[in-house]
Amino acid sequence: MRSWWLNGRASAKLIEHAATTNQHWQQRIAAARKNHTKQTRKKLRKMGIYFKDLIRCRWP
């Protein structure tokens, strides 16, 4: 089992690897979100729905 409480170098290496992995996946998720948003907006524009023309709801 991996342990965060290893000696200095091993623990630092494990933490660095975890941070690198997290950063990679956060970037991938952000890119996917951006792409999905673009595709959805493109699909809606094709159907004649434009966000600039929509009326926003007024919250009480």
C-alpha positions in Angstrom: 0.0 0.0 0.0 1.3 3.5 -0.8 2.0 5.6 2.1 2.2 9.4 2.3 4.3 9.0 5.4 7.4 7.7 3.7 10.8 9.2 4.2 11.4 12.6 2.6 12.3 11.8 -1.0 9.8 9.0 -1.5 7.0 11.0 0.0 7.8 14.0 -2.1 8.0 11.9 -5.3 4.6 10.4 -4.5 3.0 13.8 -3.8 4.6 15.2 -7.0 3.2 12.4 -9.1 -0.3 12.8 -7.6 -0.2 16.6 -8.3 0.9 16.0 -11.9 -1.8 13.5 -12.5 -4.5 15.8 -11.0 -3.3 18.7 -13.1 -3.4 16.6 -16.2 -7.0 15.4 -15.6 -8.2 18.9 -14.6 -6.9 20.3 -17.9 -8.5 17.4 -19.9 -11.9 17.9 -18.1 -11.7 21.7 -18.8 -11.0 21.1 -22.5 -13.8 18.6 -22.7 -16.2 21.0 -21.0 -15.2 23.8 -23.4 -15.7 21.5 -26.4 -19.1 20.2 -25.3 -20.3 23.8 -24.8 -19.1 24.8 -28.2 -20.8 21.8 -29.8 -24.1 22.4 -28.0 -24.2 26.0 -28.9 -23.4 25.2 -32.5 -26.2 22.6 -32.6 -28.7 25.2 -31.1 -27.6 27.9 -33.6 -28.2 25.4 -36.4 -31.8 25.1 -35.1 -32.1 28.8 -35.0 -31.7 29.3 -31.3 -29.3 32.1 -30.3 -28.4 32.9 -26.7 -28.2 36.6 -27.4 -31.9 36.6 -28.3 -33.2 34.7 -25.3 -34.9 36.6 -22.5 -33.5 35.8 -19.0 -35.8 35.0 -16.2 -36.1 37.5 -13.4 -35.7 36.1 -10.0 -37.8 37.5 -7.2 
